[in-house]
Each structure stands twice: as C-alpha cells, then as structure tokens.
Amino acid sequence: METNTILITSLITLFFLLYLLVRKKLNTVVKSIYLFTIFAMIAVSFLLINRNDFEAIVHAKEVATQNTRKALLSVKEETNLLKESVLLDAPIINQLPDLPRGCEVTSLAMLLQYADIDVDKMTLAKQIKKDTTPYSRENGKIYYGNPNDGFIGDMYSLSGPGLGVYHKPIAALAEKYLPGSIIDFTGSDFEEIKNHLSNNRPVWVITNSTFKKLPDSEFRTWHTPSGTVKITYSEHSVLITGYDETYIYFNDPLTGEKNKKAPITDFEESWVQMGSQAITINS
C-alpha cells in the first residue's frame, strides 16, 4: 500500500472519530457535510488501492510478454542458423545379425555414442521397455501389443511375430543415460530436424525401409490393451546425420551404411506418415 493511500485511510479514521464525538452538537446540514466528506475519502482511497492493483497486473503482464518475446527470439535466432548443408560424423552400428528387429535400439545406441555415452545395442535391447501382450487373431482381427507402450515381439529372431517400438519408450530409455538432455520433438515440422542438425545434433527417427511414402495397403490395424494402432511391417528406424538441398543423410542400422542418402522430399513424407517421430540430445 502506498503512502498516500495510508494517509487517506488515517484521515478517514480521524474524521469518523471526531464525528462520533461531536455529532450530538451538530445540526443536520453539518452532519450531512461531515458524512459526505467521509464517504468521499473512502471512495478516493478505494480508487487508489485498485489503481495500485491494476498497475501491478499491467506490470506483471508486461514482464511476461517481454519474457515470451525473449524466448521466441532465442528460438528464432537458432532457427535462422539453418545451414545450407550438414553432414555429421556419428558412429555407425549394424543391427545384424544380433538384432534383426532391433533397428530402434541400434539407432539409439548410435545417438548415445555420438554424445560419448558408453553403451551398446545389446544392452539397450535388454533395457528397452517391452509390451508382452501375446499375439492372437479373432474374427479376422489382430490382437497384439502397442509399440507406443513398449517393444513388440521378438527382437532377436524373425521366426516369431514381432514389430518394434516407437518414440516414447526410446526417449524414456535415453533419459536414463542423459537425464534432462533428451529432446523428444515428435509431431514437429521437418524443418525442426534441420534445425537440430544445423546445431550438430543427429536425430533418431521412425520411417520405413523404403524411405518414401507407403500405400495404405501396407498398413494393418492392431487391437491393443491401450487402443487400436495402425502399423506397417516396413517400419524402420535410422539416425539422421545430415541434409542438403536434394538429399537427407542417415546411418542405416539395417545395411550398416554410414551417411546413406535418400531424396529429402520422399524421406520427409515417409517420416510424416509414421507420425513425425523424432528424438535428439541437447548437447
């Protein structure tokens, strides 16, 4: 409360006490003037108090707006640093022959090793969360696990049913090795991948083994404990290492090829079709 507000409040109290002491000696007109003065002072005090509150609210909004602008400018400055081309030197790891369905954990191993984390694909294969829902068919419907909840099926052999795992369990596992440094920007635009690459951060993604958009006939609907999910047996994971005007570059764990390339437009479409799943490290 400001000094002038305190002063007015004190004067109101004093006037009211004086009124109580002399009211019997005052005529009606003087009493009315006295009371009017007291009420006027109360009104002025109320306005001053509310003005202070209003000014405080306005100031808080201005501070919040300034902070938001600073944050947006920071993001914009980083985005404006997009390079015309990038090619990072990330380690290449082959998922075969040990993990025929282990492209996701193998690509994660490449990402973590790029950040100087000493971990291999086999360790990650053991540690990744699993969805152990059994495979079954009933009335033409497939009942199985959900790759959003954990790895589905047998990672070590193609003799039984299986598929893979999506970004959430992968990000959760990566977080155990680099707490607070994992960026899961699933659902973002493809430009965000370029942004991270321009800042020397390779990107783990889910795509498909053709690296271009698949026809609808390639997808199946599974019924899982957490709801239905559309899947394709062509699902694949790679570590993106660079780009230029024409191509996207990536380490492919299936072929063991370092900085393999695919047409950037085709690759983007395949990535979006698989849910725009992407993870990197804030290094």
Stockholm file with secondary structure:
# STOCKHOLM 1.0

chainA/1-283         METNTILITSLITLFFLLYLLVRKKLNTVVKSIYLFTIFAMIAVSFLLINRNDFEAIVHAKEVATQNTRKALLSVKEETNLLKESVLLDAPIINQLPDLPRGCEVTSLAMLLQYADIDVDKMTLAKQIKKDTTPYSRENGKIYYGNPNDGFIGDMYSLSGPGLGVYHKPIAALAEKYLPGSIIDFTGSDFEEIKNHLSNNRPVWVITNSTFKKLPDSEFRTWHTPSGTVKITYSEHSVLITGYDETYIYFNDPLTGEKNKKAPITDFEESWVQMGSQAITINS
#=GR chainA/1-283 SS CCHHHHHHHHHHHHHHHHHHHHGGGSCHHHHHHHHHHHHHHHHHHHHHHHHHHHHHHHHHHHHHHHHHHHHHHHHHHHHTTCCSCEECCCCCCCCTTTCTTCHHHHHHHHHHHHTTCCCCHHHHHHHSCEECCCCEEETTEEECCCTTTSEEBCSSCSSSCBCCCCHHHHHHHHHHHSTTCEEECTTCCHHHHHHHHHTTCCEEEEEETTSSCCCGGGEEEEEETTEEEEEETTEEEEEEEEECSSEEEEEETTTTEEEEEEEHHHHHHHHHHTTCCEEEECC
#=GC SS_cons         CCHHHHHHHHHHHHHHHHHHHHGGGSCHHHHHHHHHHHHHHHHHHHHHHHHHHHHHHHHHHHHHHHHHHHHHHHHHHHHTTCCSCEECCCCCCCCTTTCTTCHHHHHHHHHHHHTTCCCCHHHHHHHSCEECCCCEEETTEEECCCTTTSEEBCSSCSSSCBCCCCHHHHHHHHHHHSTTCEEECTTCCHHHHHHHHHTTCCEEEEEETTSSCCCGGGEEEEEETTEEEEEETTEEEEEEEEECSSEEEEEETTTTEEEEEEEHHHHHHHHHHTTCCEEEECC
//
